[in-house]
């Protein structure tokens, strides 16, 4: 009975993650143009490289900060696509598995929500970066909970999420530092690229 229940929860959360990512991708295909695709491809490559460079130090990395800022400058849909694509591409080097769709969804939503905020205030972005760190952990914890928990309940999910709080906090620390130090200059740089490419902000 436990094995069947585990399989059902795993199938449900896995399918949900893929379905949401697919919906965003279809929306992007209907609104994007070759110029925006090229620019977002370049930005995705930048975030992928940053993930590889900081992979050895764990969750302390600029990945979430970069996706957040890209969402702020280029819009919520672009933020989602860069976040989701980053995990899809970088996992070819770091390792794909059933956890990949959860990572794609979580990081994609970090960029999406950042775009919805439509603010460039450093303090607000810093607070959001803390939220993003724990939000990513809570979404990706759904994989470990659905795949490995002997019993599926709110209590067991809280237990799984609590076990990852140290990594989430390390991620939050990196987000805060990168946001406080680099958000203003990076937003200006990305804005210049946006103006040069005559980029149209892709919203939801």
N, C-alpha and C positions, 0 to 999 in steps of 0.2 A: 504493500500500500504506500509506503514511504517513497519507494522508487518511482511509482506511477505519479505521485503528487509532485515530486521533484521535477520529473520530466515535463509535466504540464506547466508548472510555473516557469521553468526555463524556456519552454517553447513560447509561452505568452509574452514574457518580457523581451526575449530575443526578437520575436516577430514585431512587437511594438516599436522597438528601437529602429529596426530596419524600415518599417513603414513610415515613421515620422521623418527619418532621413531622406527617404525616397520622395516624400511629398515636397520637402524643401528643394530637392534637386529638380523635380519637375517644374516647380515654380520658377526656379532660377533659369532653366532652359527657355522658358517663355518670355523672360524679361531681359536676358543677357544679350550682349552683342560681342563680336570678335574682339573689340578693343577691351571691353571689361573682362572678358575671359582671359586674355593675355595678361592683363595687369594682376588679376587675382591669382593666376597661375604663378606669377613671379613672387607675389607676397606669400603664397602657400609654400613655395620653395624656401623662402627666407625662414619661415616658422619651422619647417621640417629640419633645416640645418641647425637651427637653434636647439631643437629638441635633441638632436644627435650630440651636439657639443656638450650639453649639460646633463646628458643621460647618466653619466658616471656619478653625479652628485645627488641623484635621487630626484625628488619632486621640486627641489629648488631650481627653478628655471624661468626664463622669460616667455615661455610658450603662451601661458594664459594671458599675460600682460599684452603680448603682441596681438593675439586674437581679439582681445577686448578693444584695443585701440583701433584696429582695422575695422571692427564693427562700428565704432564711434564715427570714424571718418567716412567710410564707404557704405554704411547702411547695414541694417539688421540682416538682410538676406545674404549680403556679401560676407558678413561676419560669420554666419552659420556655415557657409560653403567653405571658407578658409579653415575654420575650426575642424569641420568634419573631414575635409580633404587632408588636413595635416595628419590626423590619426591614421587614415587609410594608407597614405603614402609612407609615412615614417615607420609604420608597423611592418612593412616589407623588410626593413632592416632590423627592427627590434623584436619582431615576432608577431605574426597574426594568430588569432584564435577566436573562440566564441565571445571573448571580451571586447573585440574590436568594435562591433556596432554600438556597444554601450559607451565606449570612449568617444566614438564619432559623434553620437548624439549629445553627450555631455559637453564636450568642448565646442561643438557647433552652437548649442544653446547659450553658452557663455558669450560667444560673439553676437548672437542674435539679440539677447537681452541688452547687451551693451549698446547696440545700435538703436534699440527702442528708447533708451534713456535720453538720447540726443543732448548730452551734456559733455563739456570738456573741462569742467571744474575738477581740479586735482583732488580735492578732499572727497567729493562724491565718487570719483573714479576709484580712489583708494578704498573707500568703504565697500564699493561694489567688488573690488578685486578680492577682498576677504570673503565676501559672500560667494564669489565664483569658485574660490578654492574649495570650500566645503560643499558647495552644490555639485561640483564635479565628482567629489568623493562619494556623495550620497547616491548619485546616479549610477556610477560604476560599481558601487557596492551591491546594486541590484543583481549583478551577474553572480558575485560570490554567494549572495544570499539564496538566489534561485537555484544555483547549481550545486551547492555544497551543504546548505543548512538541512539538518535532519528533519526539522519541523519548520513550517512556514507560518510565521505569525509576526505581529508587530514587535514583540519582545525579542525574537531571534534576529530580526532586521536591525534593531537598535544595538544588539550585541555585536553584529558584524560591522555596523557603522562605527561603533565605539572603538573597535580594534584598529580602525584605520585613521583615527583622529590625529595621531602623531604625524603621519604622512600628509594629511590634510593641512595641519598647522605649518609644516615645513613649506608646503605649497603656498599657503597664505602669506608667510613671511617673505618669500621671494616675490610674490605679487605686489606686496606693499612697497618693498624697496625699489623694485623696478618702476612702479607707478609714480612714486614720489620723485625719483631722480630723472626718469626719462620720458614721462608722459607728454610734457609740454613740447620739448624739442622734436620728439618723434611725430606728434600730431601735426606740427608745422611741416615736417618733411613729407609726410603722407598727403597733406593738403596740397602741397606743391605738385606732387605727382598727379593727384586728382585733377587739379586745374590744367596741368599740361596735357593730360589725356582727354580733357573735357568729359570726365567720367560722370555718368548719371547714377545717382545714389539708388541702390536697389533696396526697396523697402518690402515689408511683408505683403 
